[in-house]
Amino acid sequence: MGKGDKRSRRGKINRGTYGNRRPHHRRKGSGKEQ
């Protein structure tokens, strides 16, 4: 449930990976996603 958790959105952001928890398309919010 933190930066080290690859199943969570926060962990995916930390690792720079994408998945169901962190889709590649952005809607709105921070401009980190492409």
HELIX and SHEET records of a PDB file:
HELIX    1   1 ARG A    9  ARG A   15  1                                   7    
END                                                                             
